[in-house]
Amino acid sequence: MKGRSTFFVIIALAAAAGLSLLAFFGVGSNHLFGVASIRQGLDLQGGVSIVYRAKDYSPTLSEMNAAISLIRGRLDNQNYTEAEVGQQGADQLRVDIPGVADPEKAVTELGATALLTFKDEAGNVLLTGGDIADARRQIVPAGQGATGTYEVALSFNSEGTKKFADATAANVGKTLSIFLDDKFIDGPRVNQAITAGNAVITGGFDAAAAETLARTIREGSLPFSLEVLSVNNVGAQLGANALSMGILAGVIGTSLVLLFMLLVYRVSGLAADIALVIYVGIVLILLSLIRVTLTLPGIAGIILSIGMAVDANVIIFERMREEIHAGKTIRAATDAGFKRAFPAIFDSHVTTFIAAAVLYWMGTGPVKGFAQTLAVGIVISLFTALTVTRFIILNLEGAGLNIPKMFVPIKKEA
């Protein structure tokens, strides 16, 4: 039994060392699983921050969401996959693009607003996005196409209804091509003149393709233009300083916590320290895998979750001390301590996770980064505090470290 427990303690130490090395160095030239592959936000990497404003218009929330979707699509098309878009105020959008040194180039590539056009075969513009009231995906009625296929239904405003009626009447048997920012989207064939102000685009779409086309058309039919309000270039040197100071703060804070736990709670603190190293390694690897954009507030979220992980261990160890002081063995005190501390630890982690979820839902930019890292840290810290720490303590006890005063400080009775 003693040899088996010693083996498991060695496994835990090896896991802590292995996860730390993996998180620090990563794998391969791309540093997969490592901190070097974690995406950095604007405040760490530097880049461009652009603020757009609705020009001479008071947009609704749904219209602003459509504009965000439009800009998001353009960013993806330009391979700015790490950029973030969020609403700022009632009529402004903020676009943060990390790693871009030329702000004018970014503005030129994104443009101001989408231009949706319908053209005939000669290239003449017959309608624009401003003539469309709505575009939505719908399933093809039974008997009118293959089972499970979709089409895109269009509805026009009053002016667009007249334009579309004239356009279809003049182009029966021909195609009307749809362009977004001069990029070809689709070319439906006109079978007859359409005068009711509604039309469908067919083509054997599946659900995803039909929804993509409908969303593209809606994005190109914004009733307002976006103008560039400001462009700011965030220097890379500022970002590098913020990152190095954030890492330094994290290292110092974590080191002090490890030392405190070891000095105050002895063998129990050693178990908590090993679990904490495992926790940090898992968090960093997960942040690399799920492609979270790390910001300076995000680093604060990681440090805060480390504090919560240690706080959970402190609660457990205090319960253990009470049980040991009552005369229980280390194993019995460990079981009772974890059982008594579980409700408080679980409730505190759940409430913090709810707060992180609300911040992510309601927040934008760096606030989202803080919420993401905090949420990831909370989930992992709950696992390491309740499972990994308990596993290590029990095996340390089984390996021969079973003297009560070696685990927690025991108060002498008066």
DOKE-711174 format. One record per residue (C-alpha): residue number from 1; residue in three letters; x, y, z. Coordinates in Angstrom, 3 decimals. Example, Ala and Ser with C-alpha at 12.3 -4.5 7.8 and 13.67 -1.06 7.14 Angstrom:
2
  nr rest        x        y        z
   1  ala   12.300   -4.500    7.800
   2  ser   13.670   -1.060    7.140
! end
This chain:
414
  nr rest        x        y        z
   1  met    0.000    0.000    0.000
   2  lys    2.832    2.383    0.908
   3  gly    4.647    1.662   -2.349
   4  arg    1.472    2.202   -4.370
   5  ser    0.793    5.567   -2.718
   6  thr    4.391    6.635   -3.322
   7  phe    3.981    5.700   -6.994
   8  phe    0.839    7.849   -7.276
   9  val    2.596   10.806   -5.642
  10  ile    5.393   10.472   -8.201
  11  ile    2.756   10.359  -10.968
  12  ala    1.196   13.584   -9.634
  13  leu    4.611   15.293   -9.552
  14  ala    5.348   14.075  -13.081
  15  ala    1.947   15.354  -14.257
  16  ala    2.637   18.772  -12.745
  17  ala    6.073   18.923  -14.371
  18  gly    4.824   17.582  -17.713
  19  leu    1.887   19.978  -17.944
  20  ser    4.138   22.905  -17.002
  21  leu    6.679   22.032  -19.710
  22  leu    3.949   21.465  -22.289
  23  ala    2.270   24.772  -21.469
  24  phe    5.572   26.655  -21.550
  25  phe    7.204   25.176  -24.658
  26  gly    4.309   23.670  -26.627
  27  val    4.739   21.092  -29.380
  28  gly    6.355   21.666  -32.766
  29  ser    7.204   24.861  -34.583
  30  asn    3.686   26.225  -33.995
  31  his    4.043   25.657  -30.218
  32  leu    0.770   23.705  -30.113
  33  phe   -0.682   23.562  -26.570
  34  gly    1.818   26.216  -25.456
  35  val    1.447   29.795  -24.296
  36  ala    3.122   31.009  -27.496
  37  ser    0.100   29.828  -29.498
  38  ile   -2.424   31.717  -27.338
  39  arg   -3.945   34.568  -29.325
  40  gln   -3.087   37.967  -27.936
  41  gly   -5.496   40.871  -27.779
  42  leu   -4.969   44.434  -28.873
  43  asp   -3.612   45.585  -25.513
  44  leu   -0.894   42.916  -25.540
  45  gln    0.082   42.603  -29.186
  46  gly   -0.645   46.080  -30.466
  47  gly   -2.628   46.794  -33.612
  48  val   -5.432   49.002  -34.861
  49  ser   -8.628   50.193  -33.200
  50  ile  -11.319   51.586  -35.530
  51  val  -14.575   53.225  -34.459
  52  tyr  -17.449   53.370  -36.967
  53  arg  -20.597   55.480  -36.639
  54  ala  -23.975   55.255  -38.343
  55  lys  -24.046   58.254  -40.651
  56  asp  -27.051   60.559  -40.183
  57  tyr  -29.178   57.725  -38.818
  58  ser  -30.425   56.364  -35.468
  59  pro  -30.185   52.568  -35.837
  60  thr  -32.131   50.020  -33.830
  61  leu  -30.457   47.209  -31.883
  62  ser  -31.241   44.672  -34.623
  63  glu  -29.792   47.003  -37.257
  64  met  -26.607   47.412  -35.217
  65  asn  -26.374   43.627  -34.843
  66  ala  -26.655   43.339  -38.615
  67  ala  -23.840   45.865  -39.003
  68  ile  -21.689   43.880  -36.542
  69  ser  -22.321   40.722  -38.550
  70  leu  -21.389   42.585  -41.728
  71  ile  -18.066   43.807  -40.305
  72  arg  -17.366   40.388  -38.785
  73  gly  -17.776   38.783  -42.212
  74  arg  -15.402   41.278  -43.784
  75  leu  -12.805   40.663  -41.086
  76  asp  -13.003   36.916  -41.699
  77  asn  -12.652   37.455  -45.453
  78  gln   -9.478   39.485  -44.826
  79  asn   -8.146   36.768  -42.461
  80  tyr   -8.404   39.058  -39.429
  81  thr   -9.655   36.102  -37.394
  82  glu   -8.364   37.477  -34.066
  83  ala  -10.192   40.791  -34.436
  84  glu  -13.112   41.728  -32.198
  85  val  -16.228   43.731  -33.068
  86  gly  -18.596   45.229  -30.543
  87  gln  -21.209   47.937  -30.186
  88  gln  -20.130   51.152  -28.496
  89  gly  -22.956   53.457  -27.522
  90  ala  -26.183   53.588  -29.501
  91  asp  -24.790   54.157  -32.989
  92  gln  -21.102   53.206  -32.952
  93  leu  -19.079   50.049  -33.613
  94  arg  -15.590   49.401  -32.286
  95  val  -13.276   47.111  -34.266
  96  asp  -10.012   45.972  -32.641
  97  ile   -7.523   44.229  -34.954
  98  pro   -4.399   42.890  -33.214
  99  gly   -1.099   42.623  -35.067
 100  val   -1.803   45.232  -37.766
 101  ala    0.779   47.979  -38.149
 102  asp   -0.855   49.996  -40.965
 103  pro   -4.204   51.480  -39.839
 104  glu   -5.015   52.997  -43.235
 105  lys   -4.633   49.607  -44.906
 106  ala   -7.056   48.058  -42.415
 107  val   -9.629   50.801  -43.017
 108  thr   -9.308   50.425  -46.788
 109  glu   -9.708   46.655  -46.666
 110  leu  -12.768   46.819  -44.415
 111  gly  -14.397   49.713  -46.270
 112  ala  -17.278   51.713  -44.865
 113  thr  -20.413   49.717  -45.602
 114  ala  -21.626   46.854  -47.789
 115  leu  -23.177   47.512  -51.172
 116  leu  -25.638   44.888  -52.344
 117  thr  -26.626   45.120  -56.004
 118  phe  -28.771   43.201  -58.456
 119  lys  -27.406   43.360  -62.018
 120  asp  -28.680   42.167  -65.353
 121  glu  -26.570   40.215  -67.831
 122  ala  -25.256   43.474  -69.307
 123  gly  -23.968   44.545  -65.895
 124  asn  -26.543   47.273  -65.290
 125  val  -27.534   47.840  -61.650
 126  leu  -31.277   47.297  -61.319
 127  leu  -31.726   47.201  -57.521
 128  thr  -29.639   47.761  -54.403
 129  gly  -29.769   46.445  -50.867
 130  gly  -31.802   49.460  -49.807
 131  asp  -34.727   48.115  -51.863
 132  ile  -34.962   44.904  -49.779
 133  ala  -37.090   44.738  -46.646
 134  asp  -36.063   41.223  -45.545
 135  ala  -34.358   38.000  -46.629
 136  arg  -34.906   34.696  -44.839
 137  arg  -34.297   30.995  -45.230
 138  gln  -37.254   28.686  -45.747
 139  ile  -37.717   25.046  -46.672
 140  val  -38.914   24.284  -50.194
 141  pro  -42.613   23.274  -50.109
 142  ala  -43.373   19.590  -50.667
 143  gly  -43.733   18.725  -54.330
 144  gln  -41.725   21.736  -55.526
 145  gly  -38.219   20.400  -55.025
 146  ala  -36.030   17.709  -53.486
 147  thr  -36.857   16.749  -49.916
 148  gly  -34.804   18.668  -47.374
 149  thr  -33.753   21.495  -49.715
 150  tyr  -34.066   25.157  -48.859
 151  glu  -34.609   28.447  -50.641
 152  val  -34.167   32.112  -49.785
 153  ala  -37.320   34.232  -49.609
 154  leu  -37.020   37.947  -50.415
 155  ser  -39.453   40.725  -49.625
 156  phe  -39.074   44.238  -51.047
 157  asn  -40.127   47.631  -49.771
 158  ser  -42.573   49.712  -51.816
 159  glu  -39.910   51.258  -54.022
 160  gly  -38.096   47.964  -54.380
 161  thr  -41.319   46.175  -55.372
 162  lys  -41.725   48.448  -58.405
 163  lys  -38.058   48.201  -59.363
 164  phe  -38.069   44.418  -59.069
 165  ala  -41.259   44.128  -61.107
 166  asp  -39.700   46.175  -63.902
 167  ala  -36.411   44.253  -63.668
 168  thr  -37.991   40.806  -63.853
 169  ala  -40.376   41.801  -66.652
 170  ala  -37.428   42.964  -68.756
 171  asn  -35.299   39.887  -68.039
 172  val  -37.603   36.843  -68.324
 173  gly  -35.480   33.828  -69.245
 174  lys  -32.296   35.591  -68.160
 175  thr  -30.353   35.795  -64.931
 176  leu  -30.155   38.535  -62.325
 177  ser  -26.776   38.432  -60.602
 178  ile  -26.448   39.381  -56.921
 179  phe  -23.222   41.076  -55.800
 180  leu  -22.031   42.174  -52.371
 181  asp  -19.174   44.666  -52.547
 182  asp  -18.712   43.601  -56.199
 183  lys  -18.290   39.981  -55.074
 184  phe  -20.606   37.569  -56.886
 185  ile  -23.057   35.910  -54.491
 186  asp  -25.676   34.180  -56.647
 187  gly  -27.271   34.330  -60.098
 188  pro  -30.942   33.212  -60.006
 189  arg  -32.818   32.758  -63.288
 190  val  -35.955   34.850  -63.893
 191  asn  -38.849   32.600  -64.908
 192  gln  -41.558   35.250  -64.970
 193  ala  -42.293   38.862  -64.061
 194  ile  -42.764   39.236  -60.299
 195  thr  -44.977   42.079  -59.165
 196  ala  -46.140   41.118  -55.659
 197  gly  -43.024   42.357  -53.887
 198  asn  -41.874   38.860  -52.919
 199  ala  -39.489   36.440  -54.584
 200  val  -37.550   33.271  -53.880
 201  ile  -34.034   32.259  -54.829
 202  thr  -33.827   28.526  -55.486
 203  gly  -30.851   26.337  -56.237
 204  gly  -30.980   23.191  -54.129
 205  phe  -29.490   24.873  -51.040
 206  asp  -28.997   23.007  -47.818
 207  ala  -29.930   24.739  -44.561
 208  ala  -26.484   26.268  -43.971
 209  ala  -26.042   27.577  -47.521
 210  ala  -29.534   29.112  -47.580
 211  glu  -29.000   30.814  -44.223
 212  thr  -25.618   32.153  -45.340
 213  leu  -27.117   33.667  -48.497
 214  ala  -30.073   35.161  -46.589
 215  arg  -27.753   36.668  -43.972
 216  thr  -25.480   38.085  -46.680
 217  ile  -28.421   39.781  -48.362
 218  arg  -29.680   41.179  -45.058
 219  glu  -26.221   42.520  -44.245
 220  gly  -26.107   44.283  -47.577
 221  ser  -29.456   45.929  -47.033
 222  leu  -28.541   48.162  -44.113
 223  pro  -30.651   51.319  -44.165
 224  phe  -27.638   53.402  -43.108
 225  ser  -24.022   53.945  -44.009
 226  leu  -21.067   53.436  -41.702
 227  glu  -18.468   56.164  -41.546
 228  val  -15.071   55.979  -39.879
 229  leu  -15.132   58.104  -36.742
 230  ser  -11.597   57.433  -35.475
 231  val   -8.580   55.240  -36.134
 232  asn   -5.992   54.616  -33.426
 233  asn   -2.745   52.710  -33.761
 234  val   -1.819   50.859  -30.556
 235  gly    1.950   50.512  -30.452
 236  ala    3.500   47.054  -30.210
 237  gln    5.936   48.275  -27.536
 238  leu    3.020   49.174  -25.255
 239  gly    1.552   45.732  -25.838
 240  ala    4.866   43.997  -25.093
 241  asn    5.253   45.914  -21.830
 242  ala    1.692   45.085  -20.794
 243  leu    2.257   41.390  -21.493
 244  ser    5.597   41.192  -19.667
 245  met    4.241   43.048  -16.624
 246  gly    1.134   40.891  -16.582
 247  ile    3.195   37.694  -16.702
 248  leu    5.524   39.016  -14.005
 249  ala    2.562   39.834  -11.768
 250  gly    1.160   36.359  -12.314
 251  val    4.485   34.648  -11.526
 252  ile    5.049   36.705   -8.365
 253  gly    1.493   36.247   -7.146
 254  thr    1.493   32.495   -7.790
 255  ser    4.910   32.049   -6.156
 256  leu    3.790   33.875   -3.003
 257  val    0.638   31.765   -2.847
 258  leu    2.663   28.539   -3.208
 259  leu    5.022   29.632   -0.443
 260  phe    2.183   30.670    1.867
 261  met    0.364   27.358    1.468
 262  leu    3.544   25.369    2.118
 263  leu    4.510   27.319    5.241
 264  val    1.077   27.475    6.816
 265  tyr   -0.449   24.114    5.863
 266  arg    2.711   21.997    5.546
 267  val    2.061   18.656    3.830
 268  ser   -1.492   19.701    2.985
 269  gly   -0.041   22.869    1.488
 270  leu    2.407   20.778   -0.547
 271  ala   -0.533   18.839   -1.976
 272  ala   -2.317   22.099   -2.773
 273  asp    0.815   23.460   -4.456
 274  ile    1.158   20.413   -6.711
 275  ala   -2.540   20.663   -7.595
 276  leu   -2.149   24.379   -8.274
 277  val    0.728   23.781  -10.704
 278  ile   -1.420   21.173  -12.476
 279  tyr   -4.268   23.694  -12.551
 280  val   -2.164   26.434  -14.157
 281  gly   -0.850   24.007  -16.779
 282  ile   -4.331   22.795  -17.710
 283  val   -5.706   26.350  -17.943
 284  leu   -2.914   27.562  -20.237
 285  ile   -3.233   24.516  -22.485
 286  leu   -7.012   24.971  -22.714
 287  leu   -6.667   28.658  -23.558
 288  ser   -4.360   27.643  -26.389
 289  leu   -6.731   24.953  -27.673
 290  ile  -10.016   26.890  -27.582
 291  arg   -8.415   29.950  -29.196
 292  val   -9.316   32.483  -26.526
 293  thr   -7.982   35.968  -27.265
 294  leu   -5.890   36.818  -24.212
 295  thr   -6.017   40.413  -22.988
 296  leu   -4.568   42.115  -19.943
 297  pro   -7.919   41.793  -18.101
 298  gly   -7.851   38.150  -19.200
 299  ile   -4.584   37.658  -17.314
 300  ala   -6.320   39.220  -14.299
 301  gly   -9.094   36.648  -14.701
 302  ile   -6.552   33.809  -14.576
 303  ile   -4.920   35.229  -11.440
 304  leu   -8.326   35.696   -9.794
 305  ser   -9.275   32.076  -10.514
 306  ile   -5.942   30.957   -8.984
 307  gly   -6.941   32.827   -5.855
 308  met  -10.297   31.059   -5.799
 309  ala   -8.598   27.669   -6.206
 310  val   -6.382   28.372   -3.201
 311  asp   -9.311   29.775   -1.237
 312  ala  -11.133   26.479   -1.727
 313  asn   -8.130   24.593   -0.357
 314  val   -7.949   26.893    2.672
 315  ile  -11.595   26.155    3.492
 316  ile  -10.947   22.423    3.184
 317  phe   -7.801   22.489    5.309
 318  glu   -9.517   24.443    8.072
 319  arg  -12.258   21.812    8.176
 320  met   -9.557   19.115    8.242
 321  arg   -7.866   20.824   11.187
 322  glu  -11.112   20.755   13.135
 323  glu  -11.536   17.039   12.426
 324  ile   -7.929   16.196   13.331
 325  his   -8.228   18.237   16.510
 326  ala  -11.283   16.114   17.348
 327  gly   -9.090   13.020   17.236
 328  lys   -9.718   11.618   13.748
 329  thr   -7.043   10.042   11.596
 330  ile   -5.632   11.871    8.569
 331  arg   -7.704    9.813    6.142
 332  ala  -10.925   10.242    8.112
 333  ala  -10.248   13.951    8.618
 334  thr   -9.574   14.367    4.893
 335  asp  -12.845   12.683    3.929
 336  ala  -14.821   14.705    6.451
 337  gly  -13.063   17.986    5.603
 338  phe  -13.770   17.710    1.889
 339  lys  -17.345   16.651    2.544
 340  arg  -18.036   19.564    4.909
 341  ala  -16.349   22.138    2.681
 342  phe  -17.964   21.029   -0.586
 343  pro  -21.263   23.008   -0.343
 344  ala  -19.535   26.338    0.318
 345  ile  -16.892   25.765   -2.366
 346  phe  -19.389   24.627   -4.967
 347  asp  -21.763   27.540   -4.324
 348  ser  -18.983   30.146   -4.514
 349  his  -17.674   28.730   -7.797
 350  val  -21.137   28.526   -9.364
 351  thr  -22.006   32.115   -8.449
 352  thr  -18.685   33.359   -9.813
 353  phe  -19.229   31.375  -13.007
 354  ile  -22.674   32.977  -13.385
 355  ala  -21.083   36.415  -12.991
 356  ala  -18.495   35.517  -15.650
 357  ala  -21.252   34.328  -18.003
 358  val  -23.152   37.612  -17.588
 359  leu  -19.978   39.619  -18.205
 360  tyr  -19.319   37.643  -21.388
 361  trp  -22.913   38.057  -22.569
 362  met  -23.208   41.761  -21.815
 363  gly  -19.600   42.879  -22.206
 364  thr  -17.424   43.674  -25.185
 365  gly  -13.706   43.615  -25.980
 366  pro  -11.428   43.184  -22.935
 367  val  -14.422   42.520  -20.666
 368  lys  -15.197   39.410  -22.706
 369  gly  -11.551   38.330  -22.420
 370  phe  -11.699   38.667  -18.635
 371  ala  -14.964   36.706  -18.505
 372  gln  -13.614   33.896  -20.715
 373  thr  -10.436   33.281  -18.746
 374  leu  -12.293   33.595  -15.434
 375  ala  -14.924   31.049  -16.517
 376  val  -12.303   28.561  -17.739
 377  gly  -10.299   29.034  -14.550
 378  ile  -13.327   28.575  -12.301
 379  val  -14.281   25.243  -13.867
 380  ile  -10.739   23.848  -13.730
 381  ser  -10.093   25.145  -10.203
 382  leu  -13.214   23.394   -8.928
 383  phe  -11.897   20.132  -10.367
 384  thr   -8.345   20.490   -9.052
 385  ala   -9.389   21.729   -5.593
 386  leu  -11.906   18.960   -4.951
 387  thr  -10.375   16.048   -6.842
 388  val   -6.661   16.473   -7.494
 389  thr   -5.803   17.918   -4.075
 390  arg   -7.729   15.167   -2.278
 391  phe   -6.018   12.490   -4.386
 392  ile   -2.552   13.831   -3.529
 393  ile   -3.277   14.238    0.201
 394  leu   -4.552   10.678    0.556
 395  asn   -1.525    9.273   -1.254
 396  leu    0.897   11.392    0.771
 397  glu   -0.753    9.943    3.873
 398  gly   -0.509    6.452    2.413
 399  ala    3.180    7.003    1.619
 400  gly    3.938    7.468    5.310
 401  leu    3.291   11.148    5.992
 402  asn    0.528   10.403    8.474
 403  ile    1.469   12.426   11.533
 404  pro   -1.369   14.958   12.154
 405  lys    0.872   17.958   12.847
 406  met    2.624   17.405    9.518
 407  phe   -0.619   18.183    7.684
 408  val   -2.278   21.110    9.398
 409  pro   -1.358   23.300   12.361
 410  ile   -3.036   21.976   15.477
 411  lys   -4.133   24.363   18.185
 412  lys   -3.231   23.284   21.686
 413  glu   -6.001   23.151   24.180
 414  ala   -5.826   25.656   26.992
! end
